[in-house]
Amino acid sequence: MDEVTAVDVLVDGFGRVRGSVERVLDGLAPQQLAHRVGGTANSIAWLVWHLTRVQDDHVAEVAGAEQVWTAGGWAGRFDLPLPTRDTGYGHGGEDVAAVDATADLLLGYHRAVHERTEAYVRGLGARDLTRVVDESWDPPVTLAVRLLSVVEDDLQHVGQAAFARGLLPGR
């Protein structure tokens, strides 16, 4: 039996996020993506955009690379009335409503970020994962912990999007 490494587990985790994003977006129209349960909850479009922005932001930072959002021209394609570096943290209702996108646009951006993430993670070794990437926490955050926290955060948000999908009117 082949040995499973921490890199293998991280690649699998990010792959699970990608698969869940694909399933949650499948067949949804823009008005369904923009629907806000109870009129105030985060929309599916916002949740998928946000989880992808966070992954893009965090992975680019630890990789020392430009975000796919800007490098790949996604900021221009989305054309949101938000600052280019915005990832969704601290958004209120107006900001959530401003994230208006099609399933194809959201999925295209997510796939581009996933591709970059997977390539980066596959290039890591065990020693890389122990590198401290954030000393502002006690204990300091290693690369492994940062990447795992992105997977965990993404899975929570895609789970919220799946729940919201199940509550869509007429479904």
C-alpha positions in Angstrom: 0.0 0.0 0.0 1.3 3.5 -0.9 2.0 5.9 2.0 -0.4 8.8 2.3 1.3 12.1 3.0 0.1 15.3 4.5 0.3 16.8 1.0 -2.0 14.1 -0.3 -4.5 14.9 2.4 -4.4 18.6 1.6 -4.8 18.0 -2.1 -7.8 15.7 -1.3 -9.3 18.4 1.0 -9.1 21.1 -1.6 -10.5 18.7 -4.2 -13.5 18.1 -2.0 -14.1 21.8 -1.8 -14.0 22.0 -5.6 -16.4 19.1 -6.0 -18.8 20.6 -3.5 -18.7 24.0 -5.3 -19.4 22.4 -8.6 -22.4 20.5 -7.1 -23.9 23.5 -5.4 -23.7 25.7 -8.5 -25.0 23.1 -10.9 -28.0 24.4 -12.9 -28.6 27.5 -10.8 -29.8 30.7 -12.5 -28.5 34.1 -11.5 -31.7 34.9 -9.5 -31.3 31.7 -7.5 -27.6 32.5 -6.9 -28.6 35.9 -5.6 -31.5 34.7 -3.4 -31.0 35.5 0.3 -32.9 33.2 2.6 -35.1 35.4 4.8 -34.0 38.4 2.8 -30.9 38.9 4.8 -28.7 35.7 4.7 -25.6 35.4 2.6 -26.5 34.4 -1.0 -25.0 31.3 -2.7 -23.2 33.6 -5.1 -21.6 35.5 -2.2 -20.7 32.4 -0.3 -18.9 30.8 -3.3 -17.2 34.1 -4.2 -16.1 34.6 -0.6 -14.7 31.1 -0.1 -12.9 31.3 -3.4 -11.5 34.8 -2.6 -10.3 33.6 0.8 -8.6 30.5 -0.7 -7.0 32.7 -3.4 -5.8 35.3 -0.9 -4.4 32.9 1.6 -2.7 30.6 -0.8 -1.2 33.4 -2.8 0.2 35.0 0.4 2.0 31.8 1.5 3.1 31.0 -2.0 4.5 34.6 -2.5 2.4 34.9 -5.6 -0.1 37.3 -7.1 -3.7 36.3 -6.5 -5.5 34.6 -9.4 -8.2 37.3 -8.9 -6.0 40.0 -10.4 -3.4 37.9 -12.3 -6.1 36.0 -14.2 -8.3 39.0 -14.8 -11.1 37.8 -12.6 -11.6 41.0 -10.8 -12.4 42.7 -14.1 -14.7 39.9 -15.2 -16.7 40.1 -12.0 -16.7 43.9 -12.1 -17.9 44.2 -8.5 -18.3 47.6 -6.8 -15.8 46.5 -4.1 -12.1 47.1 -3.5 -10.0 44.8 -5.6 -8.4 43.2 -2.5 -11.7 42.6 -0.8 -12.3 39.0 0.2 -15.7 39.4 1.9 -14.6 39.7 5.6 -16.9 42.1 7.5 -19.4 42.4 4.7 -22.8 43.7 5.5 -26.1 43.3 3.6 -25.3 45.8 0.8 -21.9 44.2 0.2 -23.4 40.7 0.0 -26.1 41.9 -2.5 -23.3 43.5 -4.6 -21.9 40.1 -5.4 -24.0 39.3 -8.5 -22.5 36.6 -10.7 -23.5 33.7 -12.9 -22.7 30.1 -12.0 -20.3 29.9 -15.0 -18.3 32.9 -13.7 -18.2 31.7 -10.1 -17.2 28.2 -11.3 -14.5 29.5 -13.7 -12.9 31.6 -10.9 -13.1 28.7 -8.4 -11.5 26.3 -10.9 -8.7 28.7 -11.7 -8.0 29.1 -8.0 -8.2 25.4 -7.4 -5.7 24.7 -10.2 -3.3 27.2 -8.7 -3.8 25.8 -5.2 -3.3 22.2 -6.2 -0.2 23.0 -8.1 1.3 24.8 -5.2 0.3 22.2 -2.6 1.6 19.3 -4.8 5.0 21.0 -4.9 5.3 21.0 -1.1 7.4 18.7 1.0 7.0 17.7 4.6 9.6 20.2 5.7 7.7 23.0 3.9 4.6 22.3 5.9 6.4 23.1 9.2 7.4 26.6 8.0 5.9 29.3 10.2 3.7 31.7 8.1 2.1 33.8 10.8 3.8 34.7 14.1 0.9 36.9 15.3 -0.8 33.8 16.9 0.3 31.8 19.9 1.4 29.3 18.9 2.6 30.6 15.6 0.8 29.3 12.5 2.6 26.8 10.3 1.9 26.4 6.6 0.2 23.1 7.2 -2.2 24.7 9.8 -2.9 27.7 7.4 -3.8 25.4 4.5 -5.9 23.2 6.7 -7.8 26.2 8.0 -8.5 27.3 4.5 -10.0 23.9 3.7 -12.1 24.0 6.8 -13.3 27.5 6.2 -14.1 26.7 2.6 -16.0 23.5 3.5 -18.1 25.5 6.0 -19.1 28.1 3.5 -19.9 25.6 0.7 -22.0 23.7 3.2 -23.9 26.9 3.9 -24.3 27.4 0.2 -25.7 23.8 -0.1 -28.1 24.5 2.7 -29.3 27.7 1.0 -29.7 25.8 -2.2 -32.0 23.4 -0.5 -34.2 26.3 0.7 -34.5 28.0 -2.7 -38.2 28.7 -3.6 -39.6 26.2 -6.0 -36.9 23.5 -5.4 
